[in-house]
Amino acid sequence: MPTARVHIDQTLQGQASIELAQGQSHYLLRVLRLRAGAKVVLFDGNGLEYPGEIIAADARAGCRVRLEAARAPAVESSLEVSLIQAIGRGDRMDWCVQKATELGVARIQPVFTHRTEVRLDHQRARKRREHWQQVAVSAAEQSGRVRVPEIDQPVSLEDVPTPLSPGFYLDPAAALTVRSMTTPVPPRCAVIVGPEGGLTEAETGRLERNGWRGLKLGPRILRTETAGPAVLAVLQSHFGDLA
């Protein structure tokens, strides 16, 4: 059985031991049925992970872990990709966030576009962002990452700023492909993925005027929840750390 990994929402540096929160204790003791002496790995998202050992395990009192020396595994890509993703219906956004995290995304900005069918008021948008952030935490735990991508508050596509680094939007009619790029992508870039039905001409025109470039992934039209992870995989393969 692989060693359990748990994300901790507090700084671990300098800690000799730590009492886990109720939900984390429940996961280790009730779900995984671990006991005192079991090995675990904790990380706080700052690029390090801390091997540890459960030294107190009580279903009611909680779980305490003794921490060992920190280590810095080479699991984070040198290519920082920000994914600007049109919000999909149902659990499609969950799936996209999970797979994008596994593929090394640095940040995810959910957006509303003209053809986005999902509409959220401020309170629901805040709750959905919190939910997606937890999806990213779980995916980081599972995939061995030591940083958790930040999930931003949903905004309108019109409010996405001009890219400070190379910015692309997926367009099946674009001439530019990753394979045809004559120069490597710098250490960071941003990619916009539109909704079902795609971006409108007005949206792509505005993006072009603001410095974004159309990017074609291939001959097939991908669903919105597939396109984000797919472009991440291609960029990581060409310019990042995927073999």
C-alpha angles and dihedrals in degrees: 000000000000117000111268115248121205129187113223120205095216137063113281098187111114094012118129093191137354138207110228124227119257095259093049092047090050091051095051099038104032105026101034093026093222121169138197110302095034117132120238137168123227128192134178101200097259096111100271134090129206122214110214148170128231106242099172125032121177123150091218104029094044138233130298123195127199110218127222128200116310121250134195110219117198096243103117119088121237087223111083109203122186111203115208101196130188107231113255130208125265115346095340092104091050090054092048094049091048096050094040089054091050089051093054105260113173099205139359124210112191112210141189115225133183092268097039107124095197116088122185130182118221096271095047091045090054092050092047091050090052090049093049090048089057090049088055091049092052091048091050090051092050097043097047097247121153096202125058116215113241115242109211127214110272115263138174116274087239089064095055105111128233107280116259088200129032108311126197136180121203112249123167089208096052121117095214118088130174089247092054095052107120095200128042120257111258120245091283138031141158130230128195119210116193130216131263104300091030133246119316123247089250091055095047090045091054091047091051091051089051094054103267119135128212115245127195119209099191146300096300130076110239127206114252093250090050097045096064097053090040095056090045090054092049094047093045090049094051102034108008138049106293111113 
